[in-house]
């Protein structure tokens, strides 16, 4: 799994002109699911995302997690994170898991993150044409690949 995690002042996802999810301060997680991903990747990534100390404490130091800061989370599926650009200029998405594998893993990730932070997680809609809006706070953007843990 690959994730791009952004600390946001607010974020939303709109589908067909209707806002599906909106959050205030917290995390926007763009999530890509690969063929080799499974429950172990979900467990590890959820622990990492929930514990990332990227929110300011009283002294203005990035020392708090999303839970400690009272923030929210919005998770949007994004198969393009699995792109390979090794050859030519047209990205290859052969590393991205198909719908039948990716949807259950995406859903389980969202459920696990919700449990970890103690509040509902906003979502997009897998496979939909989504418009994602955000105000990146900082800016703070972290990229994590569960296959590069060391």
Secondary structure, 3 states (H helix, E strand, C coil): CEEEEEEEEEEEEEECCEEEEEECCEEEEEEECECCCCHHHHHHHHHHHHHCCCEECCCCCEEECHHHHCCEEEEEECHHHHCECCCCCCCECCCECCHHHHHHHHHHHHHHHHHHHCCCCEECCCCCCEEEEEEEEEEEEEEEECCCCC
